Amino acid sequence: VYYILSSGKTTYSDMAKKCREYLIEKGILGERNKAYSPLYMDVTGYETVDSSFMGISVDKEIIFSDIKGENKALDTLNKSGINDVSIRLRAYSDGGIFSKAQNGLDINSEIGSLEDLNTLANRLKDNGGRLYLENSISTVFEAGNGFKKMTHAVRGLKKTVVKGIDYDLVAGTVQEANFSYLMTSPVFFKSLTENFINSFDKKSGPTSVYGYSRSDYGSKLWSDFKVGRQVDRCISIKLADNAIKTAKDKFASVMTDGSNSYVLKNSDVILNMPLGSSKFSSESYAIPFYQMVIHGYTDFAGPAMNISQDGKTSFLQSLESGAALYFSVYTNKDVFLKETSIGSFTYPTCFDDLKDTIIDYRKQFSNVFGDLYDKTITEHIRVTDKVRVTVYENGKAIAVNYGNEDAVYNGVTIPKNGYAVISEGGENYEK
């Protein structure tokens, strides 16, 4: 545990500044951010389900999104003046959501061709965004593509293969039949990443146009106790970092989920960062400390707004912490989501049903954060339990009111369940 001592009265805003300075000094936080805030969208590709044809068991593919649909979604956003969009394409390769080891670049033909993929990547890049391809190597739902259960999966203390199990959040039950998965030993992360890059070079061309995503790099960390390759979680971090550095050297940008601190040095974008507290009974109130430290240096967003418990609160939390906007969508409106596994696994929303919300939130967000994206947070003020104020280095401040009644701060009225843009002097802020 590393301590930095201070003298006199020290607020948590002062502590955030000291922490940021320390991370800069150590080279963990690099250059300042770019001067705009892109809109992030996860787009889910497809799912394979068990079906039958004339009494014969077959695998049926359910296509949630294709590149043609993604381009139509971009057209809709472009017409509303929203151009700088970044897309993370997920579940596009062998197995879809329940993927095999992604030991190379592959795209399902129903989603599009490699040529379509390159065209989409260049379109996003030219408009100030990025196409991120998810590289699923950490969790494997089925052996194959060079992945062998007894060779590549992690072992527990009893030396047996360990399975991960996710849950149906709606029913609160274990979905072992569909959602159990194998965990790749961290020993193989770098070689699998290199295989993906080499395959990319051969099949698609320059990786510099694309972004690279490994979502569980920043959210999941495990040991491996197989005899002859025992890895604890400290070594696991180093192995995960080495793999990500390999991708960072090749791709234009690296993305992950979660907020484990070791990801800050090698990640350009962090999604699904918690913006609220864990609500332990010992907590008095929550502050966006992590966000105060990294704002202006690393792109980040909270959970996808359309799958959060309260979208309005998520939007206000994004305004309070300076987080970017992030949504999880699919484009095929003919899919009945409730009849698929994805309906209880990742909960995306059809773009056509969500587009008005995305456009509305994006326009509001741009008006507020147009000149703040590359600015550090100098102070965070808890006015009351419901009213918070975030001050940036250029003097601009965002006041957020989580209460059900209007509030006043420095002479400025903050509407209930709303926000106001103010200056330190208390008047409406002017650029």
LUMSEKE-520604 format. One record per residue (C-alpha): residue number from 1; x, y, z; residue in one letter. Coordinates in steps of 0.02 Angstrom, whole numbers, plus 32768, in hexadecimal, padded with zeros to 4 digits. Example, Ala and Ser with C-alpha at 12.3 -4.5 7.8 and 13.67 -1.06 7.14 Angstrom:
+-----+------+------+------+------+
!  nr !    u !    v !    w ! rest !
+-----+------+------+------+------+
!   1 ! 8267 ! 7F1F ! 8186 !    A !
!   2 ! 82AC ! 7FCB ! 8165 !    S !
+-----+------+------+------+------+
! end
This chain:
+-----+------+------+------+------+
!  nr !    u !    v !    w ! rest !
+-----+------+------+------+------+
!   1 ! 8000 ! 8000 ! 8000 !    V !
!   2 ! 8049 ! 80A7 ! 7FCB !    Y !
!   3 ! 8025 ! 8145 ! 802F !    Y !
!   4 ! 8037 ! 81FC ! 8000 !    I !
!   5 ! 8037 ! 826C ! 809A !    L !
!   6 ! 7FEE ! 831B ! 809A !    S !
!   7 ! 7FE9 ! 83AA ! 8116 !    S !
!   8 ! 7F5D ! 841D ! 814C !    G !
!   9 ! 7EAA ! 840A ! 8112 !    K !
!  10 ! 7E9F ! 838F ! 8081 !    T !
!  11 ! 7DFE ! 836F ! 8023 !    T !
!  12 ! 7DD9 ! 82D9 ! 7FB5 !    Y !
!  13 ! 7DED ! 834F ! 7F20 !    S !
!  14 ! 7E9F ! 8371 ! 7F5B !    D !
!  15 ! 7EBB ! 82B6 ! 7F6D !    M !
!  16 ! 7E7E ! 8298 ! 7EBB !    A !
!  17 ! 7EF8 ! 831A ! 7E7A !    K !
!  18 ! 7F89 ! 82CA ! 7ED9 !    K !
!  19 ! 7F59 ! 821F ! 7E97 !    C !
!  20 ! 7F52 ! 8262 ! 7DE5 !    R !
!  21 ! 7FFC ! 82B5 ! 7DF7 !    E !
!  22 ! 8044 ! 8211 ! 7E38 !    Y !
!  23 ! 7FFE ! 81AE ! 7DA5 !    L !
!  24 ! 8043 ! 822F ! 7D2A !    I !
!  25 ! 80ED ! 822A ! 7D7E !    E !
!  26 ! 80F1 ! 816C ! 7D71 !    K !
!  27 ! 80C0 ! 8173 ! 7CB9 !    G !
!  28 ! 801B ! 811B ! 7CD7 !    I !
!  29 ! 7FB5 ! 81AE ! 7C97 !    L !
!  30 ! 7FFC ! 81EF ! 7BF3 !    G !
!  31 ! 7FC7 ! 827A ! 7B7F !    E !
!  32 ! 7F2A ! 82E1 ! 7B93 !    R !
!  33 ! 7E8C ! 82A6 ! 7B40 !    N !
!  34 ! 7E4C ! 82E1 ! 7A99 !    K !
!  35 ! 7DD7 ! 8376 ! 7A9A !    A !
!  36 ! 7D34 ! 831D ! 7A74 !    Y !
!  37 ! 7CC9 ! 8297 ! 7AC3 !    S !
!  38 ! 7C94 ! 8208 ! 7A51 !    P !
!  39 ! 7BF4 ! 81A6 ! 7A66 !    L !
!  40 ! 7C19 ! 80EF ! 7A8D !    Y !
!  41 ! 7BA8 ! 8061 ! 7A52 !    M !
!  42 ! 7BB9 ! 7FA6 ! 7A6D !    D !
!  43 ! 7B6E ! 7F48 ! 79D9 !    V !
!  44 ! 7B4A ! 7E8E ! 79F0 !    T !
!  45 ! 7B61 ! 7E1F ! 7958 !    G !
!  46 ! 7B10 ! 7D74 ! 7969 !    Y !
!  47 ! 7AE8 ! 7CDE ! 79D4 !    E !
!  48 ! 7AE7 ! 7C24 ! 79AD !    T !
!  49 ! 7A58 ! 7BBE ! 79F8 !    V !
!  50 ! 7A29 ! 7B06 ! 79F3 !    D !
!  51 ! 79A0 ! 7AE1 ! 7975 !    S !
!  52 ! 7963 ! 7A50 ! 790A !    S !
!  53 ! 793E ! 7A33 ! 7853 !    F !
!  54 ! 78D5 ! 799B ! 7823 !    M !
!  55 ! 78FF ! 794D ! 78CB !    G !
!  56 ! 79BA ! 796D ! 78B8 !    I !
!  57 ! 7A11 ! 79DB ! 7939 !    S !
!  58 ! 7A63 ! 7A74 ! 78E9 !    V !
!  59 ! 7AAE ! 7B18 ! 7921 !    D !
!  60 ! 7A43 ! 7BAE ! 78F4 !    K !
!  61 ! 7A8E ! 7C5B ! 78E5 !    E !
!  62 ! 7A29 ! 7CF0 ! 7920 !    I !
!  63 ! 7A71 ! 7D8F ! 78D4 !    I !
!  64 ! 7A56 ! 7E25 ! 7946 !    F !
!  65 ! 7ABB ! 7EA2 ! 78E1 !    S !
!  66 ! 7B15 ! 7EAD ! 783B !    D !
!  67 ! 7B87 ! 7F31 ! 77F1 !    I !
!  68 ! 7AFD ! 7F6D ! 777D !    K !
!  69 ! 7A8F ! 7F90 ! 7814 !    G !
!  70 ! 7B1E ! 7FE8 ! 786E !    E !
!  71 ! 7B36 ! 805B ! 77DA !    N !
!  72 ! 7A7D ! 8085 ! 77DC !    K !
!  73 ! 7A88 ! 80AD ! 7895 !    A !
!  74 ! 7B1B ! 8120 ! 7871 !    L !
!  75 ! 7AB7 ! 8174 ! 77E6 !    D !
!  76 ! 7A2D ! 8199 ! 7864 !    T !
!  77 ! 7AA7 ! 81E3 ! 78E0 !    L !
!  78 ! 7B02 ! 8246 ! 7859 !    N !
!  79 ! 7A5F ! 8298 ! 7822 !    K !
!  80 ! 7A4B ! 82D6 ! 78D4 !    S !
!  81 ! 7AFA ! 8321 ! 78D4 !    G !
!  82 ! 7B4B ! 8293 ! 7935 !    I !
!  83 ! 7BE7 ! 825B ! 78D9 !    N !
!  84 ! 7C6E ! 822C ! 7956 !    D !
!  85 ! 7C2E ! 817E ! 7981 !    V !
!  86 ! 7C98 ! 80ED ! 79BC !    S !
!  87 ! 7C54 ! 803C ! 79A9 !    I !
!  88 ! 7C8E ! 7FA0 ! 7A02 !    R !
!  89 ! 7C5D ! 7F09 ! 799B !    L !
!  90 ! 7C40 ! 7E70 ! 7A08 !    R !
!  91 ! 7C0D ! 7DBC ! 79E3 !    A !
!  92 ! 7C3A ! 7DC7 ! 792B !    Y !
!  93 ! 7CAC ! 7D2E ! 791C !    S !
!  94 ! 7CA2 ! 7C72 ! 7934 !    D !
!  95 ! 7C18 ! 7C48 ! 79B2 !    G !
!  96 ! 7BD5 ! 7CF8 ! 79C6 !    G !
!  97 ! 7BAC ! 7D23 ! 7A7A !    I !
!  98 ! 7BDE ! 7C76 ! 7AB6 !    F !
!  99 ! 7C82 ! 7C7C ! 7A59 !    S !
! 100 ! 7D12 ! 7C06 ! 7A44 !    K !
! 101 ! 7DC1 ! 7C4A ! 7A5F !    A !
! 102 ! 7DD6 ! 7CD9 ! 79E4 !    Q !
! 103 ! 7E7D ! 7C99 ! 79A6 !    N !
! 104 ! 7E82 ! 7D0B ! 790D !    G !
! 105 ! 7E14 ! 7D85 ! 78AE !    L !
! 106 ! 7D71 ! 7D3C ! 786E !    D !
! 107 ! 7CC7 ! 7D8A ! 7849 !    I !
! 108 ! 7C23 ! 7D2F ! 782D !    N !
! 109 ! 7BEF ! 7D43 ! 7777 !    S !
! 110 ! 7B3D ! 7D73 ! 77A9 !    E !
! 111 ! 7B82 ! 7E09 ! 7806 !    I !
! 112 ! 7BF0 ! 7E43 ! 7776 !    G !
! 113 ! 7C92 ! 7E2A ! 771A !    S !
! 114 ! 7D41 ! 7E64 ! 7747 !    L !
! 115 ! 7D2E ! 7EE8 ! 76C0 !    E !
! 116 ! 7C8E ! 7F26 ! 7715 !    D !
! 117 ! 7CEB ! 7F29 ! 77BA !    L !
! 118 ! 7D77 ! 7F94 ! 7772 !    N !
! 119 ! 7CFB ! 800C ! 7724 !    T !
! 120 ! 7CA1 ! 8022 ! 77CA !    L !
! 121 ! 7D45 ! 803A ! 7828 !    A !
! 122 ! 7D7D ! 80C2 ! 77B0 !    N !
! 123 ! 7CD4 ! 8118 ! 77B6 !    R !
! 124 ! 7CDA ! 8123 ! 7873 !    L !
! 125 ! 7D8F ! 815C ! 7873 !    K !
! 126 ! 7D6E ! 81E5 ! 77F3 !    D !
! 127 ! 7CE2 ! 8229 ! 7861 !    N !
! 128 ! 7D48 ! 822D ! 7901 !    G !
! 129 ! 7D14 ! 8185 ! 7948 !    G !
! 130 ! 7D5C ! 80D6 ! 7947 !    R !
! 131 ! 7D29 ! 8022 ! 7924 !    L !
! 132 ! 7D60 ! 7FB2 ! 79B4 !    Y !
! 133 ! 7D62 ! 7EF7 ! 799A !    L !
! 134 ! 7D49 ! 7E8C ! 7A34 !    E !
! 135 ! 7DCF ! 7E05 ! 7A42 !    N !
! 136 ! 7D82 ! 7D7B ! 7AAD !    S !
! 137 ! 7E13 ! 7D15 ! 7AEE !    I !
! 138 ! 7DFC ! 7D16 ! 7BAB !    S !
! 139 ! 7D57 ! 7CBB ! 7BBA !    T !
! 140 ! 7D2F ! 7C29 ! 7B47 !    V !
! 141 ! 7C85 ! 7BD5 ! 7B3C !    F !
! 142 ! 7CBC ! 7B45 ! 7ACF !    E !
! 143 ! 7D61 ! 7AF0 ! 7AA7 !    A !
! 144 ! 7DA4 ! 7B01 ! 79F7 !    G !
! 145 ! 7E08 ! 7B7B ! 798C !    N !
! 146 ! 7EA6 ! 7B38 ! 79DC !    G !
! 147 ! 7E62 ! 7B42 ! 7A8E !    F !
! 148 ! 7E6C ! 7A9E ! 7AEF !    K !
! 149 ! 7E13 ! 7A90 ! 7B95 !    K !
! 150 ! 7E98 ! 7A28 ! 7BEC !    M !
! 151 ! 7F27 ! 7A92 ! 7BA9 !    T !
! 152 ! 7EEE ! 7B47 ! 7BA6 !    H !
! 153 ! 7E68 ! 7B58 ! 7C2E !    A !
! 154 ! 7E95 ! 7B92 ! 7CDD !    V !
! 155 ! 7E9D ! 7B16 ! 7D6D !    R !
! 156 ! 7E63 ! 7B30 ! 7E1F !    G !
! 157 ! 7EBD ! 7B04 ! 7EC1 !    L !
! 158 ! 7E82 ! 7A50 ! 7EAC !    K !
! 159 ! 7ED5 ! 7A4F ! 7DFF !    K !
! 160 ! 7E2D ! 7A34 ! 7DA8 !    T !
! 161 ! 7DF0 ! 7AA2 ! 7D19 !    V !
! 162 ! 7D8E ! 7B38 ! 7D59 !    V !
! 163 ! 7CEB ! 7B72 ! 7D09 !    K !
! 164 ! 7CA3 ! 7C20 ! 7D15 !    G !
! 165 ! 7BE8 ! 7C32 ! 7D2B !    I !
! 166 ! 7B7E ! 7CCB ! 7D07 !    D !
! 167 ! 7ACD ! 7CEB ! 7D42 !    Y !
! 168 ! 7A25 ! 7D1A ! 7CFB !    D !
! 169 ! 7A10 ! 7DC3 ! 7D4F !    L !
! 170 ! 7954 ! 7DC2 ! 7D32 !    V !
! 171 ! 792E ! 7D18 ! 7D7E !    A !
! 172 ! 79C1 ! 7D19 ! 7DF6 !    G !
! 173 ! 79F1 ! 7C68 ! 7DC5 !    T !
! 174 ! 7A8F ! 7C14 ! 7D85 !    V !
! 175 ! 7A8C ! 7BF7 ! 7CC9 !    Q !
! 176 ! 7B0C ! 7B6C ! 7CC9 !    E !
! 177 ! 7AD3 ! 7B1B ! 7C28 !    A !
! 178 ! 7AEF ! 7BB7 ! 7BBF !    N !
! 179 ! 7B5E ! 7C27 ! 7C26 !    F !
! 180 ! 7BE9 ! 7BBC ! 7C6E !    S !
! 181 ! 7C8F ! 7BDF ! 7C1E !    Y !
! 182 ! 7D46 ! 7BB0 ! 7C25 !    L !
! 183 ! 7DC9 ! 7C30 ! 7C58 !    M !
! 184 ! 7E68 ! 7C3B ! 7BF1 !    T !
! 185 ! 7F09 ! 7C32 ! 7C53 !    S !
! 186 ! 7F5E ! 7CDD ! 7C53 !    P !
! 187 ! 7FFA ! 7C84 ! 7C14 !    V !
! 188 ! 7FA9 ! 7C7D ! 7B67 !    F !
! 189 ! 7F66 ! 7D30 ! 7B5D !    F !
! 190 ! 7FF9 ! 7D77 ! 7AFC !    K !
! 191 ! 8005 ! 7CEA ! 7A7B !    S !
! 192 ! 7F49 ! 7CF2 ! 7A5A !    L !
! 193 ! 7F54 ! 7DAF ! 7A45 !    T !
! 194 ! 7FE4 ! 7D9C ! 79CC !    E !
! 195 ! 7F82 ! 7D1A ! 7969 !    N !
! 196 ! 7EF1 ! 7D96 ! 795A !    F !
! 197 ! 7F66 ! 7E1F ! 791E !    I !
! 198 ! 7FC1 ! 7DAF ! 78A1 !    N !
! 199 ! 7F1C ! 7D71 ! 785C !    S !
! 200 ! 7EE1 ! 7E26 ! 7851 !    F !
! 201 ! 7F7B ! 7E58 ! 77EC !    D !
! 202 ! 7F60 ! 7DCB ! 7771 !    K !
! 203 ! 7EA4 ! 7DDB ! 775A !    K !
! 204 ! 7E75 ! 7E90 ! 7775 !    S !
! 205 ! 7F0A ! 7F02 ! 7760 !    G !
! 206 ! 7F47 ! 7F8C ! 77D5 !    P !
! 207 ! 7F11 ! 7F7D ! 788A !    T !
! 208 ! 7F33 ! 8037 ! 78A6 !    S !
! 209 ! 7E85 ! 8064 ! 7868 !    V !
! 210 ! 7E32 ! 7FF8 ! 78EE !    Y !
! 211 ! 7E21 ! 7FF8 ! 79A9 !    G !
! 212 ! 7E3F ! 7F5B ! 7A0F !    Y !
! 213 ! 7DCE ! 7F23 ! 7A9E !    S !
! 214 ! 7DE2 ! 7E9C ! 7B21 !    R !
! 215 ! 7D56 ! 7EC2 ! 7B97 !    S !
! 216 ! 7D88 ! 7E55 ! 7C2A !    D !
! 217 ! 7E3C ! 7E95 ! 7C30 !    Y !
! 218 ! 7E02 ! 7F1A ! 7CAA !    G !
! 219 ! 7D7B ! 7EB9 ! 7D05 !    S !
! 220 ! 7DB2 ! 7E05 ! 7D1D !    K !
! 221 ! 7E53 ! 7DC0 ! 7D64 !    L !
! 222 ! 7E77 ! 7D0D ! 7D93 !    W !
! 223 ! 7F01 ! 7C96 ! 7DC9 !    S !
! 224 ! 7F33 ! 7BF0 ! 7D7E !    D !
! 225 ! 7F70 ! 7B61 ! 7DEC !    F !
! 226 ! 7F99 ! 7AE0 ! 7D68 !    K !
! 227 ! 8037 ! 7A81 ! 7D95 !    V !
! 228 ! 80CD ! 7ACA ! 7D3B !    G !
! 229 ! 807F ! 7B75 ! 7D14 !    R !
! 230 ! 803B ! 7BB8 ! 7DB7 !    Q !
! 231 ! 8006 ! 7C6D ! 7DA5 !    V !
! 232 ! 7FC6 ! 7CDC ! 7E31 !    D !
! 233 ! 7F64 ! 7D7B ! 7E10 !    R !
! 234 ! 7FFE ! 7DEC ! 7E1D !    C !
! 235 ! 8052 ! 7D8B ! 7D91 !    I !
! 236 ! 7FAB ! 7D85 ! 7D36 !    S !
! 237 ! 7FA9 ! 7E44 ! 7D2F !    I !
! 238 ! 8055 ! 7E46 ! 7CDD !    K !
! 239 ! 8022 ! 7DC2 ! 7C5E !    L !
! 240 ! 7F82 ! 7E20 ! 7C35 !    A !
! 241 ! 7FE3 ! 7EC3 ! 7C23 !    D !
! 242 ! 8062 ! 7E73 ! 7BAE !    N !
! 243 ! 7FD5 ! 7E36 ! 7B3D !    A !
! 244 ! 7F80 ! 7EE0 ! 7B3B !    I !
! 245 ! 8025 ! 7F39 ! 7B15 !    K !
! 246 ! 8035 ! 7ECA ! 7A7D !    T !
! 247 ! 7F8B ! 7F05 ! 7A40 !    A !
! 248 ! 7FAD ! 7FBB ! 7A70 !    K !
! 249 ! 8048 ! 7FBD ! 7A01 !    D !
! 250 ! 7FE0 ! 7F87 ! 796B !    K !
! 251 ! 7F33 ! 7FD3 ! 797D !    F !
! 252 ! 7F00 ! 808A ! 7982 !    A !
! 253 ! 7EAC ! 8079 ! 7A2C !    S !
! 254 ! 7E8E ! 7FFA ! 7AB6 !    V !
! 255 ! 7DE8 ! 7FE5 ! 7B12 !    M !
! 256 ! 7DB2 ! 7F80 ! 7BA9 !    T !
! 257 ! 7D28 ! 7F75 ! 7C2C !    D !
! 258 ! 7D2E ! 7F8E ! 7CE7 !    G !
! 259 ! 7DA5 ! 7FF9 ! 7D4C !    S !
! 260 ! 7E32 ! 7F8F ! 7D93 !    N !
! 261 ! 7EBE ! 800E ! 7DA9 !    S !
! 262 ! 7F42 ! 7FAC ! 7D49 !    Y !
! 263 ! 7EE7 ! 7FCE ! 7CA4 !    V !
! 264 ! 7F07 ! 808A ! 7CA8 !    L !
! 265 ! 7FB3 ! 8084 ! 7C58 !    K !
! 266 ! 7F85 ! 801E ! 7BBF !    N !
! 267 ! 7ECC ! 8045 ! 7BA3 !    S !
! 268 ! 7E8B ! 80DB ! 7B43 !    D !
! 269 ! 7DD3 ! 80BA ! 7B67 !    V !
! 270 ! 7D80 ! 806B ! 7BFF !    I !
! 271 ! 7CC7 ! 803F ! 7BF5 !    L !
! 272 ! 7C52 ! 7FFB ! 7C7A !    N !
! 273 ! 7CAC ! 805B ! 7D02 !    M !
! 274 ! 7C41 ! 8066 ! 7DA0 !    P !
! 275 ! 7BFD ! 8116 ! 7DB7 !    L !
! 276 ! 7BA1 ! 80F3 ! 7E59 !    G !
! 277 ! 7BD0 ! 80A9 ! 7F00 !    S !
! 278 ! 7BCD ! 7FF4 ! 7F35 !    S !
! 279 ! 7B4D ! 802B ! 7FB8 !    K !
! 280 ! 7BA2 ! 7FD9 ! 804D !    F !
! 281 ! 7B4D ! 8009 ! 80F0 !    S !
! 282 ! 7BEC ! 805D ! 812F !    S !
! 283 ! 7BEB ! 80DE ! 80A4 !    E !
! 284 ! 7BAC ! 818E ! 80C7 !    S !
! 285 ! 7BA7 ! 81C5 ! 8012 !    Y !
! 286 ! 7BFD ! 81A5 ! 7F6D !    A !
! 287 ! 7C76 ! 8212 ! 7F0C !    I !
! 288 ! 7CBC ! 81F7 ! 7E5B !    P !
! 289 ! 7D70 ! 81ED ! 7E98 !    F !
! 290 ! 7DB4 ! 8179 ! 7E10 !    Y !
! 291 ! 7D65 ! 81E6 ! 7D8B !    Q !
! 292 ! 7DAC ! 8285 ! 7DDA !    M !
! 293 ! 7E5A ! 823A ! 7DCE !    V !
! 294 ! 7E58 ! 8203 ! 7D17 !    I !
! 295 ! 7DE3 ! 8281 ! 7CC2 !    H !
! 296 ! 7E3D ! 82DC ! 7C38 !    G !
! 297 ! 7EB7 ! 824C ! 7C1D !    Y !
! 298 ! 7E52 ! 81AD ! 7BFF !    T !
! 299 ! 7DAC ! 8194 ! 7BA7 !    D !
! 300 ! 7D2C ! 8140 ! 7C17 !    F !
! 301 ! 7C73 ! 811C ! 7C22 !    A !
! 302 ! 7C01 ! 80CB ! 7CA2 !    G !
! 303 ! 7B8E ! 8037 ! 7C7F !    P !
! 304 ! 7B28 ! 8040 ! 7BDF !    A !
! 305 ! 7A9B ! 80B9 ! 7C04 !    M !
! 306 ! 7A12 ! 8053 ! 7BB2 !    N !
! 307 ! 7A32 ! 7FBB ! 7C20 !    I !
! 308 ! 7A4A ! 8017 ! 7CC4 !    S !
! 309 ! 79C1 ! 8013 ! 7D48 !    Q !
! 310 ! 799D ! 80CD ! 7D31 !    D !
! 311 ! 79D5 ! 811F ! 7C90 !    G !
! 312 ! 79B5 ! 81D0 ! 7CCF !    K !
! 313 ! 7A20 ! 81B5 ! 7D6A !    T !
! 314 ! 7AA9 ! 8167 ! 7CFE !    S !
! 315 ! 7AA7 ! 8202 ! 7C90 !    F !
! 316 ! 7AB8 ! 8274 ! 7D27 !    L !
! 317 ! 7B45 ! 8209 ! 7D6C !    Q !
! 318 ! 7B9E ! 821A ! 7CC5 !    S !
! 319 ! 7B8C ! 82D7 ! 7CD0 !    L !
! 320 ! 7BCB ! 82D9 ! 7D83 !    E !
! 321 ! 7C64 ! 826E ! 7D5F !    S !
! 322 ! 7C8A ! 82A7 ! 7CAD !    G !
! 323 ! 7C6C ! 81F9 ! 7C65 !    A !
! 324 ! 7C46 ! 81E5 ! 7BAC !    A !
! 325 ! 7BA0 ! 81A2 ! 7B6A !    L !
! 326 ! 7B95 ! 80E8 ! 7B49 !    Y !
! 327 ! 7B08 ! 8079 ! 7B08 !    F !
! 328 ! 7AF4 ! 7FC0 ! 7ADE !    S !
! 329 ! 7A8F ! 7F9D ! 7A40 !    V !
! 330 ! 7A66 ! 7F25 ! 79B4 !    Y !
! 331 ! 7A23 ! 7F55 ! 7908 !    T !
! 332 ! 79B1 ! 7EC8 ! 78CD !    N !
! 333 ! 7903 ! 7EFE ! 7902 !    K !
! 334 ! 78B7 ! 7E57 ! 78CA !    D !
! 335 ! 790E ! 7DF7 ! 7957 !    V !
! 336 ! 78A1 ! 7DC7 ! 79EC !    F !
! 337 ! 791C ! 7DE6 ! 7A77 !    L !
! 338 ! 78B9 ! 7D89 ! 7AFC !    K !
! 339 ! 78CC ! 7CE8 ! 7A99 !    E !
! 340 ! 798A ! 7CF2 ! 7A9D !    T !
! 341 ! 7A12 ! 7CDA ! 7B1F !    S !
! 342 ! 7A4E ! 7D8A ! 7B04 !    I !
! 343 ! 79AC ! 7DC6 ! 7B53 !    G !
! 344 ! 79EB ! 7D8C ! 7BFC !    S !
! 345 ! 7AA5 ! 7D9F ! 7BDD !    F !
! 346 ! 7AD1 ! 7E4C ! 7B9B !    T !
! 347 ! 7A28 ! 7EA5 ! 7B8A !    Y !
! 348 ! 7A48 ! 7F13 ! 7AF1 !    P !
! 349 ! 79BD ! 7F7E ! 7AA6 !    T !
! 350 ! 7989 ! 7F88 ! 79F0 !    C !
! 351 ! 79D6 ! 8026 ! 79A8 !    F !
! 352 ! 7932 ! 805D ! 7957 !    D !
! 353 ! 78DE ! 805B ! 7A03 !    D !
! 354 ! 796D ! 80B9 ! 7A55 !    L !
! 355 ! 79A3 ! 8136 ! 79D1 !    K !
! 356 ! 793B ! 81C9 ! 7A11 !    D !
! 357 ! 7983 ! 81B3 ! 7AC1 !    T !
! 358 ! 7A35 ! 81A7 ! 7A7D !    I !
! 359 ! 7A20 ! 8244 ! 7A15 !    I !
! 360 ! 79D1 ! 82A6 ! 7AA4 !    D !
! 361 ! 7A55 ! 8277 ! 7B25 !    Y !
! 362 ! 7AE3 ! 8293 ! 7AA9 !    R !
! 363 ! 7AA9 ! 8343 ! 7A7F !    K !
! 364 ! 7A98 ! 8370 ! 7B36 !    Q !
! 365 ! 7B41 ! 8325 ! 7B5C !    F !
! 366 ! 7B98 ! 8382 ! 7ACF !    S !
! 367 ! 7B52 ! 8428 ! 7B0A !    N !
! 368 ! 7B98 ! 840A ! 7BB8 !    V !
! 369 ! 7C3E ! 83B4 ! 7B93 !    F !
! 370 ! 7C73 ! 8402 ! 7AEF !    G !
! 371 ! 7D08 ! 8458 ! 7B42 !    D !
! 372 ! 7D25 ! 83E4 ! 7BD7 !    L !
! 373 ! 7D5A ! 833F ! 7B8F !    Y !
! 374 ! 7E15 ! 8362 ! 7B9E !    D !
! 375 ! 7E06 ! 83C3 ! 7C43 !    K !
! 376 ! 7E31 ! 8382 ! 7CEF !    T !
! 377 ! 7DB8 ! 838A ! 7D81 !    I !
! 378 ! 7DF9 ! 8403 ! 7E05 !    T !
! 379 ! 7D6F ! 83F1 ! 7E86 !    E !
! 380 ! 7CD6 ! 838B ! 7EB0 !    H !
! 381 ! 7C5A ! 83D6 ! 7F2C !    I !
! 382 ! 7BD2 ! 8379 ! 7F8A !    R !
! 383 ! 7B58 ! 8409 ! 7FA8 !    V !
! 384 ! 7AD1 ! 8398 ! 7FEE !    T !
! 385 ! 7AAD ! 82DF ! 7FE6 !    D !
! 386 ! 7A53 ! 82FF ! 7F40 !    K !
! 387 ! 7AB6 ! 838F ! 7EF5 !    V !
! 388 ! 7B69 ! 837B ! 7EB5 !    R !
! 389 ! 7BD9 ! 83F5 ! 7E58 !    V !
! 390 ! 7C6F ! 83C5 ! 7DEC !    T !
! 391 ! 7CEB ! 8451 ! 7DC4 !    V !
! 392 ! 7D66 ! 8449 ! 7D33 !    Y !
! 393 ! 7E0D ! 849E ! 7D19 !    E !
! 394 ! 7DC4 ! 8521 ! 7CA3 !    N !
! 395 ! 7D4C ! 855D ! 7D2A !    G !
! 396 ! 7CB2 ! 850A ! 7CE0 !    K !
! 397 ! 7C48 ! 84A6 ! 7D5A !    A !
! 398 ! 7BBC ! 8427 ! 7D46 !    I !
! 399 ! 7B39 ! 8421 ! 7DD0 !    A !
! 400 ! 7ACF ! 8384 ! 7DDA !    V !
! 401 ! 7A2F ! 8372 ! 7E3F !    N !
! 402 ! 79F7 ! 82BF ! 7E67 !    Y !
! 403 ! 7966 ! 82FE ! 7ED2 !    G !
! 404 ! 78AD ! 830E ! 7EAA !    N !
! 405 ! 78AA ! 83C9 ! 7ECB !    E !
! 406 ! 7904 ! 845A ! 7E79 !    D !
! 407 ! 79A3 ! 8494 ! 7ED1 !    A !
! 408 ! 7A0A ! 8534 ! 7ECE !    V !
! 409 ! 7AC8 ! 853E ! 7ECE !    Y !
! 410 ! 7B24 ! 85E7 ! 7EC6 !    N !
! 411 ! 7A87 ! 863A ! 7E84 !    G !
! 412 ! 7A6A ! 85BB ! 7DFA !    V !
! 413 ! 79CE ! 854D ! 7DFC !    T !
! 414 ! 79EF ! 8495 ! 7DDE !    I !
! 415 ! 794E ! 843E ! 7DA6 !    P !
! 416 ! 7915 ! 83A0 ! 7DFD !    K !
! 417 ! 7962 ! 8303 ! 7DB4 !    N !
! 418 ! 79C7 ! 8376 ! 7D46 !    G !
! 419 ! 7A64 ! 83DD ! 7D33 !    Y !
! 420 ! 7AA5 ! 848D ! 7D14 !    A !
! 421 ! 7B45 ! 84D1 ! 7CC9 !    V !
! 422 ! 7B91 ! 855B ! 7D34 !    I !
! 423 ! 7C34 ! 85B6 ! 7D55 !    S !
! 424 ! 7C91 ! 85C8 ! 7DF8 !    E !
! 425 ! 7C48 ! 8677 ! 7E08 !    G !
! 426 ! 7B98 ! 8632 ! 7E0D !    G !
! 427 ! 7B58 ! 8674 ! 7D66 !    E !
! 428 ! 7B26 ! 860F ! 7CCF !    N !
! 429 ! 7BC7 ! 85DD ! 7C7A !    Y !
! 430 ! 7BF9 ! 862E ! 7BD6 !    E !
! 431 ! 7C87 ! 85EE ! 7B6B !    K !
+-----+------+------+------+------+
! end
